[in-house]
Amino acid sequence: MTAQNVVDMLEARGVIDSGQAYDLTQDVVQNGKDILQALLDYEIFPNEDVFWSLVAEELGAEHFDLASFEPAPSVVNLIPGGMARLYGAFPVTLDGRGLHVAFTDPLNPQLVEDLRFGLDKIIVPVVARRSQVQDLIDKHYGTSAPNIDEIFGGLKDAGKNAPEVEANSAPIVKFVDLVMTQAIKERASDIHFEPFEHEFKIRYRVDGALYEMAPPPVHLATSVISRIKVMSNMNIAERRIPQDGRIMTVVNGKAVDMRVSSLPTQHGESVVLRVLDRSSIQLELTDLGMPGPLRDYIEDTIEKPNGIFIVTGPTGAGKTTTLYACLRKINTVDSKLLTAEDPVEYELDGIMQVPVNDAVGLTFARALRAFLRQDPDRIMVGEMRDKETAQIAIQASLTGHLVLSTLHTNDAAGAVTRLVDMGVEPFLVSSAVRAFFAQRLVRKLCPLCKAPAEVEREYLQSIGFPLSAAGRIHRATGCEACRGSGYQGRLSIYEVVQLTPALQHLINIRSHPAELKKQAMEDGYLPMRGYGFQKVLNGETTIEEVLSVTAMAEGENSKSETRNPVSGPLSAASAISVH
């Protein structure tokens, strides 16, 4: 049950005014509070039952008190346990009008439609306390995942009709819902549906690594893909060109937003679902795990009235999360923020967000040029893709605007060279850019099974590991909690290049990139690999993870000091386990 749906309903019915609607939305977004709890805290309703009665009145549905309700077993059996948990649905009664079902999110009409397709029955929604509905689901269906064998059994007869028909058939609907439920339960960031000549692979990415699910029969590939296209409002008949869509659904009672992309291949359409984690837009800079001095420097940089702050890194490195955390920090009542994104993944309250659309000519450069006529204070450009965008961004920063953007480079120091190669004059880079910030994601060691490791001293010297630093190296082992991978979750490793006067001079005279990096290190720059090694010594990740996403900086060696990105050298003592 989204906060916006509830607030819109209450405002339309005159229960709250626009000011209260704004306050409630802010409370939910900024504090992560449940909308119902926020309504009770603001004393909009004296108790929960009054709220649910109003919801029932809005929907024209019956309001039930299910506190001591005991359903007939025959009615409970009408909804499979997996579907009940997936849709947050519990059957109450069955009569001539249809199956009366209470939902944990009665304001989401898509749930009613999906359940109707899945059961092939008329669904009559009723309203009850969300906690009561969830308690009944847990009591009668348990909390385990749907039975994969049961659903595969239902797929035996599927695939005999046209894909357009099969897309809404109960077995296909159940199977796709199961895949989504399982992937999201495993904290997947992406779900891949890949058709091949003799098999249909389904994989999901967890903590950067791909895992394969039990595949369905290959002849069901078209039906499964069609179901996803129906859910994401794509053209189900068009299979010759790539398409983009979006799915907003509820999994285990939780709202889930997914970005969908289809791609025609030799053996059918490949589809990837990107799971958008809305909790990432709630993060503050303090939640990103940066060292105190680095975080303080970033906050100081983004609060300046002008200049450019550039975040670099590959796709999936967490750049969007970092930029959103920066935007939350500087999003105040007395400043106007504009963003150009491709696409707009999350809506940020109080910020004007523009989706880039190359098909109609709305490029980053064109959006940025229009921004300058909108009297902004701060601007975020999703990506500097070309010379025109970079030049306009720099001109904006030189005329009194703070600009945040991203760039695809291997490291922070390389961003200088990248901008110059794009055609930006070096003196403009040195005068406009405040800092280059690079980041990568590495997998975190599973706290339940990580074990101390002994590593050859010669090997550590060869990779520039700080032998005299305090801490202990650990290795991944694997257990049931981490699916045998040895890792659970991910963390960021960073590096930042401050544009000091000495570095600005070298940029102006077009010095070699090696000279720029050498000067940056003299100014206190800690390469990302060095920062990653600090995480290794803290027992948070492994050497292999750090090496997989970083490169040894020129001039680094085993004797190099461990430096803080902002405040310079850090003292190091004690020894690590080597032999």
C-alpha positions in Angstrom: 0.0 0.0 0.0 1.9 3.0 -1.2 1.9 6.2 0.7 1.0 8.3 -2.4 -2.2 6.2 -3.1 -3.4 6.7 0.5 -2.6 10.4 0.6 -4.3 11.0 -2.8 -7.4 9.2 -1.6 -7.6 11.1 1.7 -6.9 14.5 0.0 -9.6 13.8 -2.7 -12.1 13.0 0.1 -11.3 16.1 2.0 -9.9 14.2 5.0 -6.6 16.1 4.8 -5.5 19.3 3.1 -2.5 19.7 0.8 -0.2 20.8 3.6 -1.0 17.7 5.6 -0.5 15.6 2.5 2.9 17.0 2.0 3.9 16.5 5.7 2.7 12.9 5.6 4.6 12.1 2.4 7.7 13.7 3.8 7.5 11.7 7.0 7.1 8.4 5.1 9.9 9.2 2.6 12.4 10.6 5.0 11.8 8.4 8.0 10.8 5.2 6.3 7.6 5.2 8.3 4.6 3.1 7.3 1.8 5.4 6.0 -0.8 4.0 8.4 1.5 4.7 11.4 2.1 8.2 10.1 -1.7 8.8 9.9 -2.1 7.7 13.5 0.9 9.7 14.7 -0.6 12.9 13.1 -3.9 12.0 14.7 -5.7 12.0 11.3 -7.6 8.9 12.6 -8.4 8.0 16.2 -7.6 4.3 15.5 -6.9 1.9 12.7 -10.4 0.6 12.2 -11.7 4.1 11.3 -9.1 4.2 8.5 -10.0 0.8 7.1 -13.7 1.7 7.2 -12.9 4.7 5.0 -10.9 2.5 2.6 -13.9 0.2 2.3 -16.2 3.1 1.7 -13.8 4.4 -1.0 -13.7 1.0 -2.8 -17.4 0.3 -2.3 -16.4 -2.9 -0.5 -17.4 -4.6 2.8 -15.4 -4.0 5.9 -14.6 -7.2 7.9 -13.2 -7.7 11.4 -11.2 -10.8 11.0 -9.8 -10.9 14.6 -11.5 -14.2 15.5 -12.5 -15.3 12.0 -12.2 -19.0 11.1 -12.7 -19.7 7.3 -14.0 -22.9 5.9 -11.2 -25.2 4.8 -12.8 -25.5 1.3 -12.6 -21.7 0.9 -9.0 -21.6 2.0 -8.0 -24.2 -0.5 -9.3 -22.1 -3.4 -6.1 -20.0 -3.3 -2.8 -21.8 -3.4 -0.4 -20.9 -0.6 2.2 -19.4 -3.0 -0.3 -17.1 -4.6 -1.8 -16.1 -1.2 1.7 -15.1 0.1 2.7 -13.4 -3.2 -0.4 -11.2 -3.5 -1.1 -10.7 0.2 -4.5 -12.2 -0.3 -6.8 -14.3 1.9 -10.1 -15.9 0.9 -13.0 -15.0 3.2 -16.2 -16.4 1.7 -17.5 -17.8 -1.6 -21.0 -17.0 -2.9 -22.9 -16.3 -6.0 -21.0 -13.0 -6.6 -17.6 -14.6 -6.5 -14.7 -15.3 -4.2 -14.5 -12.6 -1.5 -10.8 -11.9 -0.8 -9.1 -9.6 1.7 -5.8 -8.0 0.6 -3.0 -6.6 2.6 -3.0 -3.8 0.0 -6.6 -3.2 -0.9 -5.8 0.0 -2.8 -3.8 -1.8 -5.5 -6.3 -2.9 -8.2 -3.6 -4.8 -10.0 -3.6 -7.4 -7.3 -7.3 -8.2 -8.0 -6.6 -8.5 -11.7 -3.6 -10.7 -11.2 -5.4 -13.0 -8.8 -8.4 -13.2 -11.2 -6.1 -14.3 -14.0 -4.3 -16.8 -11.8 -7.4 -18.4 -10.4 -9.8 -17.9 -13.3 -12.4 -16.8 -10.8 -14.4 -13.6 -10.1 -12.7 -11.8 -7.3 -14.7 -9.6 -4.9 -12.2 -7.5 -2.8 -13.1 -6.9 0.9 -11.3 -4.8 3.4 -9.9 -5.7 6.8 -7.0 -4.7 9.0 -3.7 -5.5 7.2 -2.3 -7.2 10.2 -5.3 -9.4 10.5 -5.0 -10.5 6.8 -1.3 -11.2 7.2 -1.9 -13.2 10.4 -4.5 -15.4 8.6 -2.1 -15.9 5.6 0.7 -17.0 7.9 -1.6 -19.2 10.0 -3.3 -21.1 7.1 -0.6 -21.0 4.4 2.6 -20.7 6.4 5.6 -18.5 5.4 7.5 -20.9 3.1 7.9 -20.3 -0.6 5.6 -21.9 -3.1 6.4 -25.5 -4.1 8.4 -25.5 -7.3 7.4 -29.1 -8.2 3.7 -28.3 -7.8 4.0 -25.3 -10.2 6.2 -27.3 -12.7 3.5 -30.0 -12.6 0.9 -27.4 -13.7 3.2 -26.4 -16.6 3.0 -29.8 -18.3 -0.1 -28.9 -20.2 0.9 -25.2 -20.8 2.2 -23.9 -24.1 -0.4 -25.5 -26.3 -2.2 -22.3 -27.1 -1.1 -19.0 -28.7 1.4 -17.0 -26.5 -1.1 -14.2 -26.2 -3.5 -16.7 -24.6 -0.9 -18.6 -22.5 0.4 -15.3 -21.0 -2.7 -15.1 -18.9 -3.1 -18.8 -18.1 -2.9 -19.8 -14.5 0.2 -22.1 -14.8 2.2 -19.4 -16.6 1.1 -16.6 -14.2 2.0 -18.8 -11.2 5.4 -19.6 -12.6 6.4 -16.0 -13.4 5.2 -15.0 -9.9 7.2 -17.7 -8.4 10.4 -16.6 -10.2 9.9 -13.0 -9.0 9.2 -14.1 -5.5 12.2 -16.4 -5.3 14.6 -13.8 -6.9 13.4 -11.0 -4.6 13.7 -13.3 -1.6 17.3 -13.9 -2.5 17.9 -10.1 -2.8 18.4 -10.2 -6.5 19.2 -7.0 -8.4 18.4 -8.4 -11.9 16.4 -11.3 -13.3 17.4 -12.8 -16.7 15.2 -14.8 -19.0 17.4 -16.2 -21.7 16.0 -18.4 -24.6 18.5 -20.8 -26.3 18.0 -23.5 -29.0 17.5 -26.4 -26.6 17.0 -24.7 -23.2 15.4 -21.7 -21.5 17.6 -20.3 -18.8 16.4 -18.2 -15.9 19.2 -16.5 -13.8 19.2 -13.9 -11.2 22.1 -11.7 -10.0 22.8 -11.5 -6.3 25.7 -9.4 -5.0 27.1 -9.1 -8.5 27.1 -12.8 -9.3 24.6 -14.8 -11.4 22.8 -17.8 -10.1 20.7 -20.2 -12.2 17.1 -21.2 -11.3 15.5 -24.5 -12.2 14.5 -23.9 -15.8 11.0 -24.5 -17.3 10.6 -26.6 -20.5 12.0 -24.7 -23.5 8.7 -24.7 -25.3 7.3 -22.3 -22.7 9.9 -19.6 -23.4 7.6 -17.6 -25.6 4.6 -17.9 -23.1 6.8 -16.8 -20.1 8.2 -13.9 -22.0 4.8 -12.9 -23.2 3.5 -12.9 -19.6 6.3 -10.5 -18.6 5.5 -8.2 -21.6 1.9 -8.1 -20.6 2.8 -7.2 -17.0 5.1 -4.4 -18.2 2.7 -3.0 -20.8 4.9 -3.9 -23.8 3.6 -4.7 -27.2 3.2 -8.4 -27.0 3.0 -8.9 -30.8 6.2 -7.0 -31.5 9.2 -9.3 -31.3 11.6 -7.8 -33.8 12.8 -4.7 -31.9 14.0 -4.0 -28.3 11.3 -2.7 -26.0 11.3 -1.1 -22.5 8.7 -1.3 -19.8 8.0 -1.2 -16.2 6.4 -3.6 -13.7 4.9 -2.4 -10.4 3.6 -5.3 -8.3 3.5 -6.6 -4.8 5.7 -9.5 -3.6 5.1 -10.9 -0.2 3.1 -7.9 0.7 5.9 -5.5 -0.3 5.6 -3.1 -3.2 8.2 -3.9 -5.9 9.2 -1.8 -8.9 11.0 -3.4 -11.8 12.5 -1.9 -15.0 12.0 -4.3 -18.0 14.1 -4.6 -21.1 13.5 -7.0 -24.0 16.0 -7.8 -26.8 15.4 -9.9 -29.9 17.9 -12.8 -30.2 18.3 -15.7 -32.6 16.1 -18.1 -30.5 13.5 -15.6 -29.2 13.4 -12.6 -27.0 15.8 -12.2 -24.0 14.3 -10.2 -21.2 16.0 -8.7 -18.2 14.2 -7.3 -15.1 16.1 -4.7 -13.0 14.7 -4.7 -9.5 14.7 -1.1 -8.3 15.4 -1.0 -4.6 13.4 2.0 -3.2 15.3 1.8 0.1 18.3 3.1 -1.7 16.7 6.5 -2.1 16.3 6.7 1.7 20.0 6.5 2.2 22.0 9.4 3.6 25.7 9.9 3.0 26.3 8.7 6.5 24.8 5.3 5.4 27.2 4.7 2.6 30.1 3.5 4.7 32.5 6.3 3.9 35.3 7.2 6.3 34.5 10.3 8.3 37.1 12.6 6.6 36.0 11.5 3.1 32.3 12.0 3.9 33.0 15.4 5.4 34.9 16.4 2.2 32.0 15.2 0.0 29.5 17.1 2.0 31.6 20.3 1.9 32.0 19.9 -1.9 28.3 19.4 -2.7 27.3 22.3 -0.5 29.4 24.8 -2.4 27.4 27.3 -4.5 29.0 26.3 -7.8 31.4 23.9 -9.5 31.1 20.3 -10.7 31.2 17.1 -8.7 31.7 14.0 -10.9 31.2 10.4 -9.8 32.9 7.8 -12.0 32.4 4.0 -12.3 30.9 1.3 -14.5 27.2 0.4 -14.7 26.1 -1.1 -11.4 28.8 0.5 -9.3 26.3 2.4 -7.1 26.8 5.8 -8.7 23.0 6.5 -8.7 22.7 5.7 -5.0 25.6 8.0 -4.1 24.2 10.8 -6.2 20.7 10.4 -4.7 22.3 10.5 -1.2 24.0 13.8 -2.2 20.7 15.2 -3.5 19.0 14.3 -0.3 21.7 16.2 1.6 21.3 19.4 -0.5 17.5 19.2 -1.1 16.4 22.1 1.0 13.4 24.5 0.8 15.6 27.4 -0.2 17.1 25.8 -3.3 15.8 24.5 -6.6 17.1 21.1 -7.9 16.7 19.8 -11.4 17.8 16.4 -12.7 18.1 14.9 -16.2 18.1 11.1 -16.0 18.0 8.1 -18.4 15.6 6.9 -17.2 14.2 8.3 -14.0 14.4 5.3 -11.7 13.1 6.8 -8.5 10.9 9.8 -7.8 12.5 12.2 -5.4 10.2 14.5 -3.5 10.8 18.2 -4.0 13.1 17.7 -7.1 12.1 18.3 -10.7 13.2 15.2 -12.6 13.4 15.1 -16.4 13.5 11.7 -18.3 15.9 11.9 -21.2 14.3 10.7 -24.5 16.7 10.5 -27.4 13.9 9.4 -29.8 12.2 12.8 -29.6 15.5 14.8 -29.3 15.5 15.3 -25.6 19.1 14.6 -24.9 21.2 15.4 -21.8 22.6 18.4 -23.6 19.2 19.8 -24.6 17.7 19.2 -21.1 20.7 20.9 -19.5 20.4 23.9 -21.8 16.8 24.2 -20.8 17.6 23.9 -17.1 19.6 27.1 -17.3 16.4 29.0 -18.1 14.6 27.4 -15.1 16.5 29.4 -12.4 18.0 26.3 -10.7 20.5 26.3 -7.8 21.7 22.7 -8.2 21.6 20.4 -11.3 22.2 16.7 -11.7 23.0 15.4 -15.1 22.7 11.6 -15.3 25.8 11.1 -17.5 28.3 13.2 -19.5 28.1 11.3 -22.8 29.5 13.9 -25.2 31.4 17.1 -25.6 28.3 19.2 -25.9 26.9 18.0 -22.5 30.2 18.4 -20.8 30.7 21.9 -22.1 27.2 23.1 -21.1 27.7 21.5 -17.6 31.0 23.4 -17.2 29.4 26.6 -18.4 26.6 26.1 -15.9 29.1 25.6 -13.1 31.0 28.7 -14.0 27.9 30.8 -14.0 26.9 30.0 -10.4 25.4 26.5 -10.4 26.4 23.4 -8.7 26.4 20.4 -11.1 26.5 16.8 -10.2 27.1 14.2 -12.9 28.7 10.8 -13.7 31.4 9.7 -16.1 32.5 6.3 -17.3 36.2 6.0 -16.5 38.4 3.4 -14.7 39.4 5.6 -11.9 39.0 9.1 -10.5 42.2 10.5 -11.9 41.4 9.2 -15.4 38.3 11.4 -15.5 40.5 14.4 -16.2 41.9 12.7 -19.3 38.4 11.6 -20.4 37.0 15.1 -20.3 40.0 16.5 -22.3 39.7 13.7 -24.8 36.0 14.7 -25.2 37.1 18.1 -26.3 36.8 20.1 -23.2 39.6 22.7 -22.7 42.0 21.7 -19.8 41.7 25.2 -18.2 37.9 24.8 -18.1 38.3 21.4 -16.4 40.7 22.7 -13.8 38.6 25.7 -13.0 35.1 24.1 -12.9 35.6 20.7 -11.4 35.7 20.5 -7.6 36.4 16.8 -7.2 36.4 13.5 -9.1 34.9 10.6 -7.0 35.2 7.0 -8.1 33.5 3.9 -6.6 33.1 0.2 -7.1 31.1 -2.5 -5.3 32.7 -5.6 -3.8 31.1 -8.5 -2.1 31.1 -8.6 1.7 32.3 -11.6 3.5 29.6 -13.7 5.2 29.9 -13.0 8.9 28.8 -16.5 9.7 31.5 -18.5 7.9 34.4 -16.2 7.1 37.7 -17.7 8.2 41.3 -16.3 8.8 43.6 -16.7 5.8 47.4 -17.0 5.5 48.8 -15.4 2.4 52.4 -15.5 1.0 54.3 -12.4 1.8 55.8 -12.3 -1.7 52.3 -12.3 -3.2 51.2 -9.4 -1.0 54.2 -7.4 -2.0 53.5 -8.0 -5.7 50.0 -6.5 -5.4 51.1 -3.5 -3.3 49.4 -4.8 -0.1 50.4 -2.7 3.0 52.4 -5.3 5.0 52.7 -3.2 8.1 49.1 -2.3 8.4 47.0 -3.5 11.4 44.3 -6.1 10.8 43.7 -9.7 9.7 43.1 -11.1 6.2 40.1 -13.4 5.9 38.8 -15.8 3.2 35.4 -16.9 1.9 34.3 -20.4 2.9 30.6 -20.8 2.3 27.6 -21.9 4.3 23.9 -22.3 4.0 23.1 -18.7 4.9 25.2 -17.4 2.0 24.2 -20.1 -0.5 27.8 -21.5 -0.3 29.3 -18.4 -1.9 31.1 -17.1 1.2 29.7 -13.7 0.6 26.6 -11.8 1.8 25.7 -8.3 0.6 28.0 -5.7 -1.0 30.0 -2.7 0.1 31.5 0.3 -1.7 35.1 1.1 -2.0 36.1 4.7 -3.0 38.7 7.1 -4.2 38.6 10.8 -4.6 40.8 13.3 -6.4 40.8 16.8 -5.1 41.8 19.5 -7.6 44.5 21.2 -5.6 46.4 24.2 -7.1 49.3 21.9 -8.1 47.0 19.5 -9.9 45.2 22.3 -11.6 48.5 23.6 -13.0 49.4 20.1 -14.4 46.0 19.9 -16.0 46.4 23.3 -17.6 49.7 22.4 -19.2 48.3 19.0 -20.5 50.5 16.8 -18.4 50.6 13.1 -18.9 48.0 11.1 -16.9 50.8 9.4 -14.9 52.0 12.8 -13.8 48.5 13.8 -12.7 48.1 10.6 -10.7 51.6 11.1 -9.1 50.7 14.6 -8.0 47.3 13.5 -6.7 49.0 10.9 -4.5 51.4 13.6 -3.2 48.2 15.6 -2.3 46.8 12.7 -0.3 45.0 10.6 -2.9 44.5 7.0 -1.8 43.9 4.8 -4.9 40.8 2.6 -4.7 42.9 -0.5 -4.3 44.5 0.9 -1.2 41.1 1.7 0.3 39.9 -1.8 -0.6 42.9 -3.3 1.2 41.8 -1.4 4.3 38.4 -3.2 4.0 40.3 -6.5 3.7 42.2 -5.8 6.9 38.9 -4.9 8.6 37.7 -8.4 7.7 34.9 -7.0 5.5 36.0 -8.4 2.1 38.7 -10.5 0.4 41.8 -9.7 -1.5 40.3 -11.4 -4.6 37.2 -9.1 -4.5 39.4 -6.0 -4.4 41.7 -7.1 -7.2 38.7 -8.0 -9.4 37.5 -4.3 -9.5 40.7 -2.3 -9.2 44.0 -1.8 -10.9 47.4 -1.1 -9.3 48.2 2.6 -9.6 51.4 3.6 -11.4 54.0 4.3 -8.8 52.4 2.1 -6.2 54.6 -0.4 -4.4 54.6 -2.5 -1.3 56.3 0.4 0.6 53.7 3.0 -0.2 52.0 4.6 2.7 48.3 4.0 3.4 46.7 7.4 2.9 43.4 8.9 3.8 41.7 10.4 0.7 41.3 13.7 2.5 43.5 14.1 5.5 46.7 12.4 4.2 48.8 9.6 5.7 47.3 7.3 8.3 49.4 5.6 10.9 49.6 1.8 10.7 51.0 -0.7 13.2 50.9 -4.3 14.0 51.1 -7.2 11.5 48.8 -9.3 9.4 48.9 -13.1 9.1 51.4 -13.9 6.4 54.1 -16.5 6.0 
